[in-house]
């Protein structure tokens, strides 16, 4: 890397900030330079120069409408002209050390999952009002320590619970979420409430409408008890927030809950609500779910509407559930999914229907012992991590893969050598799109941004329009290569995190999660064992676009 290239990158950063009218402080620019962002820009340009330039940008490829298989191929049937793929699993390691004892929440008087609770609510054996009162009491008692909630809507929740109880009593049961206390991330609009997006900039921003997924939760009869904490503008894979404080991990308050859907994960794991909505731009549903020991599901890009959700990166953002079980995640996704004319990213894909409906694709998530005999699971030969997996994480991944095999799946070693490039594409895309979105707010409220979030947005101005378009061409090139590499597998299996939750206020890793934001493939984090200090570990499964049914079935096998 020449010093001239680096100097040009720094000059480009300053010129781009001036052109955008961003009143950046010199110390913020110097911090960006010290962090090596201009060096990354130079390295990325060298990477682009070394790759095939005969490809179109990803946003022109129409990937989201394509099927995951060639015409005539039967789902679950594998084969290759080159012969059968090799089977493989992660390396084995020594037995785990004993967990450290820790306090656990008192057992609830009712079942802990929506799937178990819903029939009791429908039968009148459990009252939505009592469920909601219990949730609000738990929040009042625990949230001073948990810092999971930005806003508690006690009066509104109790009114919704009374309506639900009346409707169920009249036989007008709406489905499994009817009368169930849930929460939503404070990035999602709710009519007549403040939606801060974790920022001081929007501390008084009252929204006059509901986000599409909030509308759908209400239509399903769910009782929304409040809005949950997040890192500032969801731009950080940890819970750190300079305005509202961090969210500790429910298992160990010296550790972080992960981010950016920190409060949603902590609220579910801490027993305050049965499920919560989060958003995921680089792993922000799956990361806190993995670190807190709950299920986190990022659906296919375009499966659920982002209307009414504060954007971070338009082509990477997803909304989805965090829940206590795979089946519960499936139930919430079925309630919020579907096309929306207000969000052109949504697609008229096969609809997910509520449990028990004809052709219900969530049915596999309800099987106690799913049959995966016709499913092939790709296991990457190399994760291309800068540092190796912690031993406990490697063992957790191996055990999850054995569970898939025991359910009948075949493990197939796959070469995904472009992982490191796809990570760079995801990070650059996120940065440039976030900078474009935040430029007007940053011009008007520069000093109201926290130092870290402000620095990340400023840093993104290092990259040019040519860099962004090059990243989208590289994104398409990698997508085509991964489509070919995964042609004869149904799923991919990876760890979700390289280890357990980091210390409070420290970021988690996006190295294993942002891949599937760049591709738009559905991915799920499923708890699988414990590591240091009894902290949760998780495996991540990913499927081709629109195949959440297979993804949920396999996730259930890992969970079971």
Residue pairs with C-beta under 8 A, 6 or more apart in sequence:
1 39
1 42
1 43
1 46
5 42
5 45
6 38
6 39
6 42
9 38
9 39
9 41
9 42
9 462
10 33
10 38
10 462
12 41
12 462
12 464
13 29
13 32
13 33
13 37
13 38
13 459
13 461
13 462
14 29
16 461
16 462
16 464
17 24
17 29
17 458
17 461
20 435
20 439
20 443
20 461
21 439
21 443
22 439
22 442
22 443
22 446
22 458
22 461
23 443
23 446
24 446
24 458
28 454
28 455
28 458
29 458
31 455
32 38
32 455
32 458
32 459
32 462
35 459
37 459
37 462
38 462
40 424
40 462
41 462
41 463
41 467
44 424
44 428
44 463
44 467
44 470
44 471
45 467
45 470
47 421
47 424
47 474
48 467
48 470
48 471
48 473
48 474
51 421
51 474
51 477
52 477
53 473
55 473
55 474
55 476
55 477
55 480
56 473
56 476
57 469
57 472
57 473
57 475
57 476
58 315
58 472
58 473
58 475
58 476
58 479
59 315
59 472
60 476
61 476
61 479
63 479
63 520
63 545
64 300
64 301
64 302
64 347
64 520
64 545
65 347
66 545
68 543
68 544
68 545
68 546
68 547
69 75
69 487
69 544
70 487
75 374
75 490
75 550
76 374
76 375
76 376
76 490
77 374
78 84
78 85
78 376
78 410
78 412
78 488
78 489
79 488
80 487
80 488
85 376
85 412
85 413
85 414
85 488
85 489
86 412
86 413
87 410
87 411
87 412
87 413
88 379
88 381
88 411
88 412
88 413
89 379
89 398
89 401
89 402
89 405
89 411
90 379
90 394
90 397
90 398
90 401
91 394
91 398
92 395
92 398
93 391
93 394
93 395
93 398
94 391
96 391
96 392
96 395
96 529
96 530
96 531
99 530
99 533
99 534
100 533
100 534
101 534
102 251
102 252
102 533
102 534
105 270
105 271
108 134
108 271
110 117
110 120
110 126
110 131
111 117
111 120
112 271
112 274
112 324
113 274
113 323
113 324
113 325
113 327
113 328
114 176
114 177
114 180
114 274
114 275
114 323
114 324
114 325
114 327
114 328
114 331
114 332
115 176
115 325
115 327
115 328
115 331
115 355
115 366
117 126
117 131
117 180
117 274
118 175
118 176
118 177
118 178
118 180
118 331
120 126
121 127
121 128
121 131
121 168
121 173
121 178
121 179
121 180
122 168
122 173
122 178
124 168
124 169
127 165
127 179
128 161
128 162
128 164
128 165
128 168
128 178
128 179
128 180
128 223
129 158
129 161
129 162
129 165
131 161
131 179
131 180
131 181
131 223
132 157
132 158
132 160
132 161
132 179
132 181
132 223
132 225
133 158
133 161
134 181
135 157
135 181
135 225
135 272
135 273
136 152
136 154
136 157
136 158
136 225
138 270
138 271
138 272
139 148
139 149
139 152
139 225
139 226
139 267
139 272
140 152
142 270
142 272
143 149
143 152
143 272
145 248
145 253
146 247
146 248
146 250
146 266
146 267
146 270
146 272
147 229
147 244
147 245
147 246
147 247
147 248
147 263
147 266
148 228
148 229
148 247
148 262
148 263
148 264
148 266
148 267
148 270
148 272
149 183
149 226
149 227
149 228
149 229
149 263
149 267
149 272
150 186
150 196
150 198
150 226
150 227
150 228
150 229
150 230
150 244
150 263
151 186
151 193
151 194
151 226
151 227
152 225
152 226
153 190
153 193
153 224
153 225
153 226
153 227
154 225
156 224
157 181
157 223
157 224
157 225
157 226
160 218
160 223
160 224
161 179
161 181
161 223
164 178
164 179
164 221
164 223
165 179
167 173
167 174
167 178
167 221
168 178
168 179
173 221
174 219
174 220
174 221
175 220
175 221
175 335
175 354
175 355
176 331
176 354
176 355
177 217
177 220
177 221
177 222
177 331
177 332
177 335
178 220
178 221
178 222
179 221
179 223
180 221
180 222
180 223
180 274
180 275
181 222
181 223
181 225
181 273
181 274
182 217
182 222
182 223
182 224
182 225
182 273
182 274
182 275
182 276
182 277
182 332
183 224
183 225
183 226
183 227
183 228
183 263
183 264
183 267
183 272
183 273
183 276
183 277
184 190
184 211
184 213
184 214
184 217
184 224
184 227
184 228
184 264
184 276
184 277
185 227
185 228
185 230
185 234
185 261
185 263
185 264
185 276
185 277
185 278
185 279
186 195
186 196
186 197
186 198
186 227
186 228
186 229
186 230
186 263
187 195
187 197
187 198
187 230
187 234
187 279
187 309
187 310
188 195
188 211
188 213
188 214
188 227
188 277
188 279
188 308
188 309
188 310
188 319
189 195
189 207
189 209
189 210
189 211
189 214
189 308
189 309
190 207
190 210
190 211
190 214
190 224
190 227
191 207
191 208
191 209
191 210
192 206
192 207
192 208
193 206
193 207
193 227
194 202
194 203
194 204
194 205
194 206
194 207
195 202
195 205
195 206
195 207
195 227
195 310
196 202
196 203
196 205
196 244
197 205
197 230
197 232
197 233
197 234
197 310
198 229
198 230
198 231
198 232
198 233
198 234
198 241
198 243
198 244
198 260
199 232
199 233
199 243
199 448
199 449
199 450
199 453
200 243
200 448
200 449
200 450
201 441
201 445
201 448
201 449
202 310
203 243
207 308
209 308
210 218
210 308
211 305
211 306
211 307
211 308
211 309
212 304
212 305
212 306
212 307
212 308
212 336
212 340
212 342
212 343
213 277
213 304
213 305
213 308
213 309
213 319
213 336
214 224
214 308
216 335
216 336
216 338
217 224
217 277
217 335
217 336
218 224
219 335
220 335
220 354
222 335
225 272
225 273
228 261
228 262
228 263
228 264
228 266
228 267
228 276
228 278
229 239
229 241
229 244
229 245
229 247
229 262
229 263
229 266
230 239
230 241
230 259
230 260
230 261
230 262
230 263
230 284
231 237
231 238
231 239
231 240
231 241
231 259
231 260
231 262
231 453
232 241
232 242
232 243
232 449
232 450
232 452
232 453
233 310
233 312
233 434
233 438
233 453
234 259
234 260
234 261
234 279
234 281
234 284
234 310
234 312
235 260
235 312
235 434
235 453
235 456
235 457
236 259
236 260
236 452
236 453
236 456
236 507
237 258
237 259
237 260
237 282
237 283
237 284
237 287
237 507
237 508
237 509
237 510
238 246
238 256
238 258
238 259
238 260
238 262
238 502
238 505
238 506
238 507
238 508
239 246
239 247
239 248
239 256
239 257
239 258
239 259
239 260
239 262
239 263
239 288
239 504
239 505
240 246
240 256
240 259
240 452
240 505
240 507
241 450
242 450
242 451
242 452
243 450
246 256
246 257
246 262
246 504
246 505
247 256
247 257
247 262
247 263
247 266
248 254
248 255
248 256
248 257
248 266
248 504
249 255
249 256
249 257
249 258
249 266
249 291
249 292
249 501
249 504
249 535
250 257
250 266
250 269
250 270
250 292
250 293
251 269
251 292
251 293
251 501
251 533
251 534
251 535
251 536
252 501
252 533
252 534
252 535
253 504
254 503
254 504
255 291
255 500
255 501
255 502
255 503
255 504
255 533
255 535
256 262
256 291
256 501
256 502
256 503
256 504
256 505
256 506
256 507
256 508
257 263
257 265
257 266
257 288
257 291
257 292
257 501
258 265
258 287
258 288
258 289
258 290
258 291
258 292
258 501
258 508
259 284
259 287
259 288
259 507
259 508
260 278
260 279
260 281
260 284
260 288
261 276
261 278
261 279
261 280
261 284
261 285
261 288
261 289
261 296
261 322
262 288
263 276
264 276
264 277
264 278
264 285
264 288
264 322
265 276
265 278
265 288
265 289
265 291
265 292
265 294
265 296
265 322
266 288
266 292
267 273
267 276
268 274
268 275
268 276
268 292
268 294
268 322
268 323
268 324
269 292
269 293
269 294
274 323
274 324
274 328
275 321
275 322
275 323
275 324
275 328
275 329
275 332
276 321
276 322
276 323
277 319
277 320
277 321
277 322
277 332
277 336
278 284
278 285
278 288
278 296
278 319
278 320
278 321
278 322
279 285
279 306
279 309
279 312
279 317
279 318
279 319
279 320
280 286
280 296
280 298
280 317
280 318
280 319
280 320
280 513
280 517
281 312
281 313
281 316
281 317
281 318
281 430
281 517
282 316
282 426
282 427
282 430
282 510
282 513
282 514
282 517
283 508
283 510
283 512
283 513
283 514
283 517
285 296
285 297
285 298
285 318
285 320
285 321
285 322
285 525
286 296
286 298
286 496
286 513
286 523
286 524
286 525
286 538
286 540
287 296
287 496
287 497
287 508
287 509
287 510
287 513
287 525
288 296
288 322
288 508
289 295
289 296
289 322
289 496
289 525
289 538
290 296
290 496
290 497
290 525
290 527
290 536
290 537
290 538
290 540
291 497
291 500
291 501
291 508
291 535
291 536
291 538
292 501
292 536
293 527
293 536
293 538
294 322
294 323
294 324
294 527
295 321
295 322
295 323
295 324
295 325
295 326
295 328
295 329
295 524
295 525
295 526
295 527
295 555
295 559
296 320
296 321
296 322
296 329
296 524
296 525
297 320
297 321
297 322
297 323
297 329
297 330
297 333
297 522
297 523
297 524
297 525
297 548
297 552
298 318
298 320
298 516
298 517
298 522
298 523
298 524
299 318
299 320
299 333
299 337
299 522
299 548
300 349
300 520
300 521
300 522
300 545
300 546
300 548
301 315
301 318
301 345
301 517
301 520
301 545
302 345
302 346
302 347
302 349
302 520
303 318
303 333
303 337
303 346
303 347
303 349
303 352
303 522
303 546
303 548
304 318
304 319
304 320
304 333
304 336
304 337
304 338
304 346
305 319
305 338
305 339
305 340
305 342
305 343
305 345
305 346
306 317
306 318
306 319
306 343
306 345
307 340
307 342
307 343
309 317
309 319
311 317
311 433
311 437
312 430
312 433
312 434
312 437
313 429
313 430
313 433
313 434
313 437
314 345
314 433
314 437
315 429
315 433
316 426
316 429
316 430
316 433
316 514
316 517
316 518
318 517
319 336
320 329
320 333
320 336
321 328
321 329
321 332
321 333
321 336
322 329
323 329
323 331
323 332
325 559
326 365
326 524
326 526
326 552
326 555
326 556
326 559
327 362
327 365
327 366
327 556
329 365
329 524
329 552
330 352
330 355
330 362
330 365
330 366
330 548
330 552
331 354
331 355
331 362
333 352
333 362
333 548
334 352
334 353
334 354
334 355
334 362
335 354
337 351
337 352
338 346
338 351
338 352
339 346
339 347
339 348
339 349
340 346
349 546
350 361
350 546
352 361
352 362
352 548
353 359
353 360
353 361
353 362
354 360
354 362
355 362
355 363
355 366
361 548
361 549
361 552
362 549
362 552
364 370
364 549
364 550
364 552
364 553
364 556
365 552
365 553
365 555
365 556
366 556
367 553
367 556
368 560
369 407
369 557
369 560
370 407
370 553
370 554
370 556
370 557
370 560
371 407
371 408
372 404
372 407
372 408
372 409
372 553
372 554
372 557
373 408
373 409
374 408
375 404
375 408
375 409
375 410
375 490
375 491
375 550
375 553
375 554
376 409
376 410
376 411
376 412
376 488
376 489
376 490
376 491
377 401
377 404
377 409
377 410
377 411
377 412
377 489
377 490
377 491
377 492
377 493
377 541
377 554
378 412
378 413
378 414
378 485
378 486
378 489
378 491
378 492
378 493
379 401
379 411
379 412
379 413
379 414
379 492
379 493
380 413
380 414
380 415
380 416
380 419
380 492
380 494
381 413
381 414
381 415
381 416
382 415
382 416
382 417
382 419
383 389
383 419
383 494
383 495
383 511
383 512
384 417
384 419
384 420
385 498
385 511
385 512
386 511
387 498
388 394
388 498
389 397
389 495
389 498
389 499
390 498
390 499
390 500
390 531
390 532
392 499
392 500
392 529
392 530
392 531
392 532
392 537
393 495
393 497
393 498
393 499
393 500
393 531
393 537
394 495
395 529
396 495
396 528
396 529
396 531
396 537
396 538
396 539
397 493
397 494
397 495
397 528
397 539
399 528
399 529
400 493
400 526
400 528
400 539
400 558
401 411
401 493
401 539
403 528
403 557
403 558
403 560
404 411
404 493
404 554
404 557
404 558
405 411
406 557
407 554
407 557
409 554
409 557
411 493
412 488
412 489
414 485
414 486
414 489
414 492
415 485
416 482
416 485
416 492
418 478
418 481
418 482
419 515
421 474
421 478
422 475
422 478
422 514
422 515
422 518
422 519
423 510
423 511
423 514
423 515
424 471
425 471
425 474
425 475
425 478
425 518
426 510
426 514
426 515
426 517
426 518
427 510
427 514
428 463
428 467
428 468
428 471
429 468
429 471
429 472
429 475
429 518
430 514
430 517
431 456
431 459
431 460
431 463
432 460
432 463
432 467
432 468
432 471
434 456
434 457
434 460
435 457
435 460
435 461
438 457
442 449
442 454
442 457
446 454
449 457
475 518
478 518
479 519
482 519
486 492
486 544
490 543
490 544
490 547
490 550
491 541
491 542
491 543
491 550
491 551
491 554
492 541
492 542
492 543
493 539
493 540
493 541
494 512
494 539
494 540
494 541
494 542
495 512
495 537
495 538
495 539
495 540
496 512
496 513
496 525
496 538
496 539
496 540
497 508
497 509
497 512
497 537
497 538
498 509
498 511
498 512
499 531
499 532
499 537
500 531
500 532
500 533
500 535
500 536
500 537
501 508
501 535
501 536
502 508
512 540
513 523
513 540
515 542
516 522
516 523
516 542
520 545
521 542
521 543
521 544
521 545
522 542
522 543
522 545
522 546
522 547
522 548
522 551
523 540
523 541
523 542
523 543
523 551
524 540
524 541
524 542
524 551
524 552
524 555
525 538
525 539
525 540
526 538
526 539
526 540
526 541
526 555
526 558
526 559
527 536
527 537
527 538
527 559
528 537
528 538
528 539
528 558
529 536
529 537
530 536
530 537
531 537
539 558
541 551
541 554
541 555
541 558
542 551
543 550
543 551
